[in-house]
């Protein structure tokens, strides 16, 4: 019974964190209203190993653009795909916060909302499995 309650609490916390991630991302998108073209000036590569010892690579793009008469050079998105998503010299459309040009989003990137939504869905699945187990849905399957 205590394990069931703990899993419900974990699911509820996951839903709350997912909602906060989505809300913060939407607020950032609402603040970033000025659009300009940014150039990828460098791409950082990080190599690490997962629990099985396999190499994992992630690539981080650094963007440069002009905003409010000055030059902004900041880290943008990070890609963990096998292919290099970012190439030095490429241009992308960005929207930045006119009050704080260091805050920007790359037009077309999903941002953090996708991660928040995945977290919410995962929490619902966990809660559903726990509820189904409580109702005996797995009695004939698991012995």
Helices and strands as residue ranges (DSSP letters): H 2-31, E 32-49, E 55-67, E 70-79, E 91-97, E 100-106, H 113-134
